[in-house]
Amino acid sequence: MSHQSYTLTKLACGLQVLRIPMPAVASLTALVLTNTGSRYETPDKEGIAHFFEHIVFKGTQKYPTALDLSSAVDAIGAEFNAFTSKEYTGYYVKSASKHLETSLDVLSDMLLQAEIRQEDVDREKGVIIEEINMYRDNPMAHVANLFDQLFFEDRGLKHDIIGTKETVSSVTSQDFEHFLSEWYSLENMVLILAGDAEVVGSQTALNLAEKMFTKKPKVQRVNKHVELQPFFADKTIAADRLWVENKKTEQAHLILGWPGLQRDDDTRHILSVLSVIMGGNMSSRLFTEVREKRALCYYVRSDSDFFHNTGVVGASAGVDPSRVFEAIQVILEEFDALATGKKPVTDAELKKAKEYISGMTVLSLEDSESVAQYFGTKQLLTNKIETPEEVLKKVQSVTIAQVHEMAKSLFSGQVKLAVIGPFADKQKFEELLG
């Protein structure tokens, strides 16, 4: 893997530019990440970070309508999109590297000179409410939201990224202007350029970035890096353990989990290995025991999420409703068997998990967009970059004893469970959780 080199430059305008040259790649991803997300919203404005990401596609000063904007991107055969998570928001254009100027022009226009028109806002409310309905109708997606509401005490982490129909319906163009001024200063963003080594490494790329991101913003920004600490609740994990949503579904969907590791935890690489052994692939313990041996589920996998000051680790599954209790029992037994050492990790399992992580990392880093996200989120959220090589070196050093130690510390506490399915009675679930 030859993705080691990267350079971080702070432009005169205050924007950090992170460049990752990729030899023999002809594409280039220009990605802007902002240090904002649903975690930092007030209860009456839940969903505004995600809603804003929709609004910037409606037109800018230079590209006044949604069609003008998409036509500019289509004309160079590029793809552009955006995403919102609990702790960051991203906007990217992926194109042939010769079109870097257009990519940066479009991105900077969207973030600095978006036309925030009340009629666009009102029209888009309907779109987002339909999106909310779509997630509600999809139990696999909806159970994840229910689990977060059950799991977290911290209001910012608890609520759904997309917001509620009430909060979405009440947003105005003024709210967006206020949101922009507070969260979208250049100091609170990182621009990542990954791909074609010749273009990415050039002074021209930096000059273009400086030129494009010094456009005069339509809404004045508070020019500072936002201090996030005040947004974190003292107590992140809630006391409740069970949430059952009684709904007629063909398949029951469940997530169970324990408090995990925070984003910058030094032992994350041990959890990666543990996760793969438990439920990371088709030869993992959960897949073998729950699906292959007992045919209890369609899918089962281990999950982990990392946030600034907390995390969550566990498993999710889609199971036959008539066999849900058996499935939960088997999943819990597998976690317990690892935590107590009843079923110790074998050398073969350890080696296979390491090779799997290594192989998946190599595959994911062949694509300029993945590389941009990998390096960019590290820089934005932890302010330090660990290269894939450094991470894989740590993964290779993981021992069986470390995996057991971590399983014991994570899975010995109280588990929480969220389930959607045709279940009127909660009692059996409560008994399972002990």
Salt bridges, closest charged atoms under 4 A:
GLU41 OE1 - HIS159 NE2 2.91
ASP44 OD2 - LYS45 NZ 3.11
GLU46 OE2 - ARG155 NH2 2.36
GLU46 OE2 - HIS159 ND1 3.63
GLU87 OE2 - ARG39 NH1 2.63
GLU87 OE1 - ARG263 NH2 2.67
GLU87 OE1 - HIS308 NE2 3.85
GLU101 OE2 - LYS211 NZ 3.46
ASP105 OD2 - LYS62 NZ 2.51
ASP105 OD1 - LYS215 NZ 2.57
ASP109 OD1 - LYS215 NZ 2.74
GLU115 OE1 - LYS218 NZ 2.96
ASP120 OD2 - ARG117 NE 2.72
ASP120 OD1 - ARG123 NH1 3.22
ASP122 OD1 - LYS125 NZ 3.36
GLU124 OE2 - HIS54 ND1 2.79
GLU124 OE1 - LYS58 NZ 3.02
GLU131 OE2 - HIS50 NE2 3.38
GLU131 OE1 - HIS54 NE2 3.28
ASP148 OD2 - LYS86 NZ 3.12
GLU153 OE1 - LYS235 NZ 3.78
ASP154 OD2 - ARG39 NH2 2.90
ASP175 OD1 - LYS45 NZ 3.93
GLU182 OE1 - HIS178 NE2 3.24
GLU187 OE1 - LYS10 NZ 3.04
GLU245 OE2 - HIS142 NE2 3.59
GLU289 OE2 - LYS293 NZ 2.81
GLU289 OE1 - ARG294 NH1 3.02
GLU289 OE2 - LYS343 NZ 3.55
GLU292 OE2 - ARG291 NE 3.60
ASP303 OD1 - ARG301 NE 3.70
GLU326 OE1 - ARG323 NE 3.48
GLU334 OE1 - LYS343 NZ 2.97
ASP336 OD2 - LYS342 NZ 3.07
GLU349 OE2 - ARG285 NE 2.79
ASP367 OD1 - LYS94 NZ 2.47
GLU386 OE2 - LYS394 NZ 2.86
